[in-house]
Amino acid sequence: MKPARRSLAAAVVLAALCTACRNAPPSQTSQAIAAQQREAAYRANNRGVAQMEQDAYADAARAFREALTADAGLRLARINLAIALYHAGQLPEALQAANDARRESPDAPQPAYVLGLIARAQGQPQAAVEAFMRVLAIDPSDIGSKVNLAMIRLGQGRYREVVALCRAVLADEPYNATAAYNLALALARAGDEGGSAQAMRQFEQLRNAPPQSGQLTAAQQREAAYRANNRGVALMEQDAFADAARTFREALT
């Protein structure tokens, strides 16, 4: 929430703008109103982003809807609305919002990614595959889509594809434990016991490795976040959900 002094200043500026609008030609008045609406939309969108960072997804969705009410053409807010609704567990609403965002922003990868996540959650693997493939057509380097595709293909018994996807992920992110784990499973099911054992050792090392201390570079900070996330995954496998939640918060810091 903004300090009262800043809010008062904003109100004074708004009043001044309204006075100017009354004395301006109609075309200038319309432009001023449109500018005010767009500014309000951006402010609401930024508030929603901040609320998503605090895991307040329902509040964030309300903020993004407020942004779209102020300016229906703010495509970023429509994309963010789909993301917030998905994380809030409102899948039907998220599906509608993601489809709307994809129609308005066909070159943006986020709507297709959300559609893929929703399809996986609803047990529609083929729809999920198509969505993640659309993401990779837009951004061939997208790690999340490759990991999700690998997990789907693993369930379909398409082990060669899983191996290729996981190795591509690990080439870009050697600390991605999910890719290492699924690589180990795929190799084992394909009959490559030696390769599977090596990938599983890599997974165990990633899962148990402590984050680096001291002054971290951007790459090291990202690696530390992944390691914390990997520990959270391991804790969830042990049904230690409270500890996992704390570890995932550590990853976000």
C-alpha positions in Angstrom: 0.0 0.0 0.0 1.3 3.5 -0.9 2.0 6.0 1.9 -0.7 8.5 2.5 1.4 11.4 1.4 2.1 9.8 -2.0 -1.6 8.9 -2.4 -2.6 12.5 -1.6 -0.1 13.8 -4.2 -1.5 11.4 -6.8 -5.0 12.7 -6.0 -3.9 16.3 -6.4 -2.3 15.4 -9.8 -5.4 13.6 -10.9 -7.6 16.6 -9.9 -5.3 18.9 -11.9 -5.6 16.6 -14.9 -9.4 16.6 -14.7 -9.4 20.4 -14.6 -7.2 20.4 -17.7 -9.5 18.0 -19.4 -12.5 20.3 -19.0 -10.6 23.1 -20.7 -9.1 20.9 -23.5 -10.5 20.1 -26.9 -12.4 16.8 -27.1 -9.6 15.0 -28.9 -7.1 16.0 -26.2 -9.6 15.1 -23.5 -10.0 11.6 -24.9 -6.3 11.2 -25.1 -5.8 12.3 -21.5 -8.5 9.9 -20.2 -7.0 7.0 -22.2 -3.6 7.8 -20.7 -5.0 7.9 -17.2 -6.8 4.5 -17.7 -3.6 3.0 -19.1 -1.6 4.2 -16.1 -4.2 2.8 -13.8 -4.0 -0.5 -15.6 -0.2 -0.7 -15.3 -0.4 0.1 -11.6 -2.9 -2.7 -11.0 -0.8 -5.1 -13.1 2.3 -4.2 -11.1 0.4 -4.8 -7.9 -0.7 -8.2 -9.1 2.9 -9.1 -9.9 3.9 -8.2 -6.4 1.1 -10.3 -5.0 2.1 -13.3 -7.0 5.6 -13.0 -5.6 4.0 -13.3 -2.2 2.0 -16.4 -3.4 -1.3 -14.4 -3.0 -2.6 -15.6 -6.3 -6.3 -15.0 -5.8 -5.5 -11.3 -4.9 -3.2 -11.1 -7.9 -6.0 -12.4 -10.2 -8.3 -9.6 -8.9 -5.6 -7.0 -9.5 -5.1 -8.3 -13.1 -8.8 -8.1 -13.7 -8.8 -4.6 -12.4 -6.0 -3.8 -14.8 -8.0 -5.2 -17.7 -11.1 -3.3 -16.7 -9.0 -0.1 -16.9 -7.4 -1.1 -20.2 -8.7 -4.2 -21.9 -5.8 -3.9 -24.4 -3.1 -4.5 -21.8 -2.0 -7.9 -23.0 0.6 -8.4 -20.2 -2.2 -8.3 -17.6 -4.2 -10.9 -19.5 -1.2 -13.3 -19.6 -0.6 -12.7 -15.9 -4.2 -13.3 -15.2 -3.9 -16.8 -16.7 -0.8 -17.5 -14.6 -2.4 -16.3 -11.4 -5.6 -18.3 -11.9 -3.6 -21.5 -12.6 -1.6 -21.1 -9.4 -4.8 -20.3 -7.5 -6.2 -23.7 -8.5 -9.0 -22.1 -10.6 -8.4 -24.3 -13.6 -11.6 -23.5 -15.7 -11.0 -19.8 -15.3 -7.3 -20.2 -16.0 -8.1 -22.2 -19.2 -10.4 -19.4 -20.4 -7.9 -16.7 -19.6 -5.0 -18.6 -21.2 -7.0 -19.1 -24.4 -7.9 -15.4 -24.5 -4.2 -14.5 -23.9 -3.1 -16.9 -26.7 -5.5 -15.3 -29.2 -4.4 -11.8 -28.3 -0.6 -12.6 -28.0 0.1 -15.6 -30.3 3.8 -15.0 -30.2 4.0 -15.1 -26.4 5.1 -18.4 -25.0 3.4 -18.0 -21.6 -0.2 -18.7 -22.6 0.7 -21.9 -24.3 2.8 -23.0 -21.3 -0.1 -22.4 -19.0 -2.4 -24.4 -21.3 0.1 -27.2 -21.2 0.2 -27.2 -17.4 -3.6 -27.2 -17.3 -3.8 -30.1 -19.7 -1.4 -32.1 -17.6 -3.4 -31.4 -14.5 -6.6 -32.5 -16.2 -5.1 -35.7 -17.5 -4.9 -34.7 -21.2 -1.4 -35.6 -22.2 -1.8 -35.1 -26.0 -3.2 -31.6 -25.5 -0.3 -30.9 -23.1 2.2 -32.1 -25.6 0.8 -29.8 -28.3 0.9 -26.9 -26.0 4.5 -27.4 -24.9 5.5 -27.9 -28.5 4.0 -24.5 -29.3 6.1 -23.0 -26.6 9.2 -24.6 -28.0 8.3 -23.3 -31.5 8.4 -19.8 -30.0 11.3 -20.3 -27.6 13.4 -23.5 -28.4 15.4 -23.0 -25.3 12.5 -23.2 -22.8 13.5 -25.5 -20.0 10.1 -26.0 -18.4 8.5 -27.2 -21.6 11.3 -29.7 -22.2 11.0 -31.1 -18.7 7.2 -31.4 -18.9 7.5 -33.1 -22.3 10.0 -35.5 -20.9 7.7 -36.5 -18.1 4.8 -37.0 -20.4 6.8 -39.0 -22.9 8.1 -41.1 -20.0 4.6 -42.1 -19.2 4.0 -43.0 -22.8 7.1 -45.2 -23.0 8.9 -43.0 -25.5 12.2 -43.4 -23.8 14.5 -42.1 -26.6 12.6 -38.8 -26.6 12.9 -38.6 -22.9 16.6 -39.2 -23.0 17.1 -36.6 -25.7 15.0 -34.0 -23.9 16.6 -34.5 -20.5 20.1 -34.4 -21.9 19.3 -31.1 -23.7 18.0 -29.7 -20.4 21.1 -30.8 -18.5 23.4 -29.4 -21.2 21.9 -26.0 -20.4 21.2 -26.5 -16.6 23.5 -29.2 -15.2 21.9 -28.6 -11.8 18.3 -29.6 -12.9 17.6 -32.5 -10.7 14.2 -33.2 -12.3 15.9 -33.8 -15.7 18.6 -36.0 -14.1 15.9 -38.1 -12.3 13.8 -38.6 -15.4 16.9 -39.4 -17.5 17.8 -42.1 -15.0 14.3 -43.6 -15.2 14.2 -43.5 -19.0 17.6 -45.1 -19.4 16.7 -47.8 -16.9 13.4 -48.6 -18.7 15.3 -48.6 -22.0 17.7 -51.2 -20.7 20.7 -49.0 -20.2 21.5 -49.8 -16.6 25.0 -48.2 -16.6 23.7 -44.9 -18.0 20.8 -45.0 -15.6 23.1 -45.5 -12.6 25.2 -42.6 -13.6 22.2 -40.3 -14.1 20.8 -41.4 -10.7 24.2 -40.6 -9.0 24.0 -37.1 -10.6 20.4 -36.7 -9.3 21.5 -37.8 -5.7 24.4 -35.3 -5.8 22.1 -32.5 -6.9 19.4 -33.4 -4.4 21.9 -33.4 -1.4 24.3 -30.7 -2.4 24.1 -27.6 -0.1 23.9 -24.2 -1.6 27.1 -22.3 -2.0 27.9 -19.6 0.5 29.6 -16.2 0.3 29.3 -13.7 -2.5 27.4 -15.4 -5.3 27.3 -14.5 -9.0 24.0 -14.4 -10.8 24.7 -17.9 -12.2 25.6 -19.2 -8.7 22.4 -17.6 -7.2 20.4 -19.5 -9.9 22.2 -22.7 -9.1 21.5 -22.2 -5.3 17.8 -21.7 -6.0 17.7 -24.9 -8.0 19.4 -26.8 -5.3 17.0 -25.5 -2.7 14.1 -26.5 -5.0 15.6 -29.9 -5.5 15.8 -30.4 -1.7 12.1 -29.4 -1.6 11.3 -32.1 -4.1 13.1 -34.7 -2.0 11.2 -33.6 1.1 7.9 -33.8 -0.7 8.8 -37.4 -1.7 9.1 -38.0 2.0 5.7 -36.4 2.7 7.5 -33.6 4.7 5.3 -30.9 3.1 5.9 -28.2 5.7 9.7 -28.6 5.4 9.4 -28.6 1.6 7.4 -25.4 1.7 10.2 -23.7 3.7 12.8 -25.0 1.2 10.8 -23.7 -1.8 10.7 -20.3 -0.1 14.4 -20.5 0.3 14.7 -21.1 -3.4 12.6 -18.0 -4.1 14.9 -15.8 -2.0 
